[in-house]
C-alpha cells in the first residue's frame, strides 16, 4: 500500500498554521516551514506580553497619579502613604481615572490626605 503524503489531516494541520500566519511579511505568510517558526515565536511573544501588559498599565497609572498629586504640592509616595493612614482604599486604576476626569474630587482626596500627614 502506498504511503499517503497529501492526506486531509496533513493538509488541515498545515493550513491551520498558514491561516495563523496571515498578514506576516514575505515567506512567513505562505511557506509552511517558515510560517511554523514565525507562529511559534508569535505565540511566545503573546504569552509574555499578556503578563507585561499588566505591568505597563500599572506604571501608566502611577505616572498619572504622580502628575496629579505634584500639581497639588505633594509627591506620589507621600500621597499613597497618606491614603493608607486615612484608611482610603482606592486602587491605582480608579485614582488615575479620577486624576484625569474628575480633578475636583481628586483634589478633595489630596486635601484629606494632607490633613492626615
N, C-alpha and C positions, 0 to 999 in steps of 0.2 A: 504494500500500500504506500503510495507516495506521501511525502511529508507536506503538511499544509503550511504554507508560508504567508498566505494572504487571507486568512480567515476573518470572520466578523469580529471576534474578540480582539484579535491583534489590531485590526483597523480602528475599532472603538477606543482602545487604550491610547493609541497614537493620536487619534482625532481629539480626544479629551485634552491632551497636553497642548496640541496646536491651538485649540479654542481658548485655552487659558493664556496662551502667549499672543493672542490677538492684540495688535497695536504695538508690539515690540518692534524695534528697529532692525532692518536687514534680515538676515537668515534666521534670526532668533524667532521670527514670527511664522516662518514657513518650513524650516528644516527641523525634523523631529529631534535629531541628535543634539542640535544646538539649543532648540527650544526647551528640551527636557532640563538641561542645566540652568537655563535662564528662569524657568518657572520654579525650580527648586530654590534658587537663590532669592527670587522674589518672595517666596514663602518665608524664608528666614528673615528677610527684612521686615515683612509684615508682622511676624510674630514679635520681633524685637521692638518694633515701633508702636505696637499696641500698648506695650508697657511704658515706652518712652513718652507717649502722648500724655500720660497721667503726670509725669514729672514736669513736662513742658508747660502744661496748664497751671500746675501749682506755682511754678516760678513766675508765670504771667500774672496770676492773681496777686502774688506777693509784691510784684513791681507796681501794680496798680494801687494797691492799698498803701504802699510806701509813698507813692507820689501824692496820694490824697491826704495822708497824715502830715507829710512835710509841709504842705500848704497851711496846715493848722498849727505848725510850730513844734511838733514832736517827731521822733523817728519811729520806724516800724517796730523795733524790738520793745521800746517803751510802751507803745500802743498795745501790742499783743500781751505784754506783761500786765498792763492796766486792765485789759479785758478780763484776764484770768482773776485778778484781785477783785474786780467788781462783779464776779460771777456771771458774766455775759458770755453765753455760748452761741456764737455765730460762726459758721465756717468761712473759710477764706474766699470761697466762690461767691457767697452772698455778700460778704464785705466788699469784695471787688466790684460787684454789680452795683452795690449801694454807692460806692465812691464815684462811680461814673454817672449813674442815672438819677440818684436822689441825694444831691450834695447837702441839702438842708438836714436830712435825717442823719447823714454821715457826720456832719459837724456837731450835731447834738450828741451823738455817740462818743465823739472825741472829747467833747466837753465833760461828759460823765466820767470818762477815763482820766481826764486831767484832775477831777475832784479827788479821785481815789489815790492818785500818785502824789 
